[in-house]
Amino acid sequence: MKNRDKYILGIAGAALAGIAIGLLFYTDEGKKTRKKMKNTANDWADSLGSLIASGKESLSDLSHKAMKKAKKGYQRVKGQAEEGYDDLKSAYNDVADEYSAGKVR
């Protein structure tokens, strides 16, 4: 970030802070403004809490779905490995039988 941009942001930030302080300390309007700001902050906090709860629920659902798919994939791969092992064992036994019968040198 260039120095010029930093100065502009600093001036804008100071101006906004000045406006906010002016609104907060203005007698009648300041009370109303503070009340509005408090209500708005509370509303935002409630919304944020709901959003976080919804996110946790979605994440929990997603993790359960991922675990379910992982278990299905594991079972499928395990079945294929066992099937391959059985085929290999059968082929080995066939060759061993032929060898012991003297058919293979």
Secondary structure by P-SEA (a helix, b strand, c coil): ccaaaaaaaaaaaaaaaaaaaaaaacaaaaaaaaaaaaaaaaaaaaaaaaaaaaaaaaaaaaaaaaaaaaaaaaaaaaaaaaaaaaaaaaaaaaaaaaaaacccc
